[in-house]
């Protein structure tokens, strides 16, 4: 018995077209172009999720470094002393504190640098 793929194919195509929403030209209109566009978009989104972590870490380090330079300390010495101290603060939290609450950051820097 012959099985026609009408409903199954339409569902699959609609799923592909739904994922291709926002694309331009044949990448949105034709299923073949949309499939290719989706593959590239998913590949780039995977890579960029990894890059985002690196970029954010660089930003946090830059912010902490700027706060430390204003107080006459180097980032390298601060991080070395921080790992030796009982304080368990990560770079994300430290950068937020350095930006939004300078007085608390001063206290942390004094504690870490003056053991």
TAPE-V163706 format. One record per residue. N is the residue number from 1. RES is the residue in three letters. PSI is psi as a letter, one per 40 degrees, with the letter a starting at -180 (999 if undefined). Layout:
N,RES,PSI ; N,RES,PSI
This chain:
1,UNK,h ; 2,UNK,h ; 3,UNK,h ; 4,UNK,i ; 5,UNK,f ; 6,UNK,d ; 7,UNK,d ; 8,UNK,d ; 9,UNK,d ; 10,UNK,d ; 11,UNK,d ; 12,UNK,d ; 13,UNK,d ; 14,UNK,d ; 15,UNK,d ; 16,UNK,d ; 17,UNK,d ; 18,UNK,d ; 19,UNK,d ; 20,UNK,e ; 21,UNK,h ; 22,UNK,e ; 23,UNK,i ; 24,UNK,i ; 25,UNK,a ; 26,UNK,e ; 27,UNK,e ; 28,UNK,d ; 29,UNK,d ; 30,UNK,i ; 31,UNK,d ; 32,UNK,d ; 33,UNK,d ; 34,UNK,d ; 35,UNK,d ; 36,UNK,d ; 37,UNK,d ; 38,UNK,d ; 39,UNK,d ; 40,UNK,d ; 41,UNK,d ; 42,UNK,d ; 43,UNK,d ; 44,UNK,d ; 45,UNK,d ; 46,UNK,d ; 47,UNK,d ; 48,UNK,d ; 49,UNK,d ; 50,UNK,d ; 51,UNK,d ; 52,UNK,d ; 53,UNK,d ; 54,UNK,d ; 55,UNK,d ; 56,UNK,d ; 57,UNK,d ; 58,UNK,d ; 59,UNK,d ; 60,UNK,d ; 61,UNK,d ; 62,UNK,d ; 63,UNK,d ; 64,UNK,d ; 65,UNK,d ; 66,UNK,d ; 67,UNK,d ; 68,UNK,d ; 69,UNK,d ; 70,UNK,d ; 71,UNK,e ; 72,UNK,f ; 73,UNK,i ; 74,UNK,i ; 75,UNK,d ; 76,UNK,d ; 77,UNK,d ; 78,UNK,d ; 79,UNK,d ; 80,UNK,d ; 81,UNK,d ; 82,UNK,d ; 83,UNK,d ; 84,UNK,d ; 85,UNK,i ; 86,UNK,e ; 87,UNK,h ; 88,UNK,g ; 89,UNK,h ; 90,UNK,i ; 91,UNK,d ; 92,UNK,d ; 93,UNK,d ; 94,UNK,d ; 95,UNK,d ; 96,UNK,d ; 97,UNK,d ; 98,UNK,d ; 99,UNK,d ; 100,UNK,d ; 101,UNK,g ; 102,UNK,d ; 103,UNK,d ; 104,UNK,d ; 105,UNK,d ; 106,UNK,d ; 107,UNK,d ; 108,UNK,d ; 109,UNK,d ; 110,UNK,d ; 111,UNK,d ; 112,UNK,d ; 113,UNK,d ; 114,UNK,f ; 115,UNK,999
